[in-house]
Amino acid sequence: MIRNSINLLTKKLISSTSCQRTRMRCFSSGATNLVDVNVNDKTGIAVVTLNRPPVNSLNLELLTDLSKTLDELESNRSKGMILTSSSKTVFSAGLDILEMYNPEPERSKAFWTALQDVWLKLYGSPYPTAAAINGHSPAGGCLLAICCEYRVMVNDFTIGLNETRLGISAPSFFISSFRNVLSTREAEKALTLGTMFSSDEALKVGLVDEIATDKADSINKCENFLLEFKKVSSMARAFTKQSLRKKDLEELENNREQDLQLFLFAINQPIVQKGLGAYIQSLKKK
Ligand SMILES: CC/C=C\C/C=C\C/C=C\C/C=C/C(=O)SCCNC(=O)CCNC(=O)[C@H](O)C(C)(C)COP(=O)(O)OP(=O)(O)OC[C@H]1O[C@@H](n2cnc3c(N)ncnc32)[C@H](O)[C@@H]1OP(=O)(O)O
């Protein structure tokens, strides 16, 4: 018992010493630790790292961890969040296709509800948000990035909502957050074609705000954006952001059950299952 307490104390001391060195506070989001959080004590900005190898595909557990992290940031009155990934080549591969293939009813409900929760919390967060996109970012990965207010993308990767290429439609809250960033014309073209943009194309069309040379550069650029808000009242800032996004947020808030039922209906269609099965095989054959 005593030895356990000493071990615990030693672990705490070691972890607080390594965090002090970089003036960071570290906390993890919960039981499964698929999200790491480092808060810079000087700026109050949290770097939130998706950590579900190999490709950060968003399954129920990762979404649940991310959702808890967003709650913690809000209750700690975070000064800002930078979302990034622990992978060297993938920001997030989007929704975990295995959550939608041969779905188990209760789990698919929990999965979609967790995704709705994450979207509502991230898109509507009172604190400022930026995405350091340090790898490919298709579909649900792109969704996380476009929920943020600013995007910095490392060169040589791709981003976009490619759902139509999988034989499915992007859900309405994916579309509303895409339209918050792109013109309706550009959004319609990209969504119907399922376009994956290169970093340069994404910059040109306005899907990302800056290009970075590497992950450190992307985090630095996100931090510079977030630090601009030091000059602005956080209450006025949050109110303005939430007013601009209010219609989109209410649309999902008021139709969560309908959105869930539409998702369950869609993924249970034999033609969708066939398409998802073929897509999984094509990924495995690569
Ligand atoms: C209300 C709704 C109404 C109607 C619509 C209904 C349904 C619509 C619902 C939701 C919309 C869907 C949103 C999505 O996000 S779907 C996911 C789309 N994602 C993709 O298309 C990306 C696929 N992946 C890739 O292109 C590449 O993996 C990537 C470029 C990201 C990385 O390439 P890399 O060469 O580095 O890795 P791989 O060898 O390809 O992959 C490694 C490993 O990981 C597996 N993998 C990849 N992506 C996924 C994924 N999204 N889900 C699950 N698993 C994935 C891949 O198969 C490999 O596995 P293994 O061979 O076993 O190692």
Boltz pocket constraint, residues with backbone or C-beta under 6 A from the ligand:
constraints:
  - pocket:
      binder: B
      contacts: [[A, 54], [A, 55], [A, 57], [A, 89], [A, 90], [A, 92], [A, 93], [A, 94], [A, 95], [A, 96], [A, 97], [A, 98], [A, 136], [A, 138], [A, 139], [A, 140], [A, 141], [A, 162], [A, 163], [A, 166], [A, 168], [A, 169], [A, 170], [A, 171], [A, 172], [A, 259], [A, 260], [A, 262], [A, 263], [A, 266], [A, 267], [A, 280], [A, 283], [A, 284], [A, 286]]
      max_distance: 6.0
